[in-house]
Amino acid sequence: MQYLTGKQEFWGLEFEVTPAVLIPRPETEHVMEVALARLGERGLKIHMDSGAPRETLRVADVGTGSGCLAVALAWELPHAEVFATDISAPALEIARRNAARHEVAARIHFSQGDLLNNLENTDVRTAGAEHAAPAATQVGPRFDLIVSNPPYIARNDAAQLQREVRDHEPHAALFAGPTGVEMYQRLIDQARDLLRHRGILVLELGHDSAEHVRAIFDAQLAWTEVAITMDLAGIPRVLAAERAR
């Protein structure tokens, strides 16, 4: 239905959707809630973490798809500079249009690439939207917040998906590999290297993936304040952690 109407609401905002992007789900709003709560605890949400002005809050959305997380975060955080990545060029075009629709395109840099690979030593302007604001050539380990709703469905579970999902939504946004947890290790390792001290990582979890993903964090000394949030159905839905050092 969303592809027929070409729109879907997320976080109180209307987003354009096409078969090039995953349809935003209500469950992903928990990523927003956790991210904003974590920033609020640190005084970063309203730019009041210290008595003196600081650098611009820098946020990354990995696998942005329709841009729902990137746009909603830019909307909620007017002092933030947002970097949105996706491996799909058609998805990025939809995300750009959604950013323009909600008048936040000047603060979002769109970049095509695999996870965070192209944000470490790449000029993000080369892959940005035509509306993207100027950015430093080297991003480096400077993010305050990284969020992601990565692919997390196992290829082996494809037959169990609802037909409207399996047959119409982009497989690159749905399937992570044979087990469904393949993306998490790489994403966590990259985020560790790109977050500031006490930078925040917020990930949406796939079904039955919480134990596996939590174990990745527990095996690394780089993380602290690791916590899992349940969705309204009582399913572990979001994991958040802070970079300890």
PyMOL commands that set and color helices and strands:
alter all, ss='L'
color gray80, all
select helices_A, chain A and resi 2-5+26-42+68-76+89-101+105-107+117-119+124-127+155-160+163-166+171-174+182-194+210-218
alter helices_A, ss='H'
color red, helices_A
select strands_A, chain A and resi 7-10+13-16+57-62+80-86+108-112+143-148+153-154+175-177+195-204+223-230+236-243
alter strands_A, ss='S'
color yellow, strands_A
deselect
rebuild
show_as cartoon
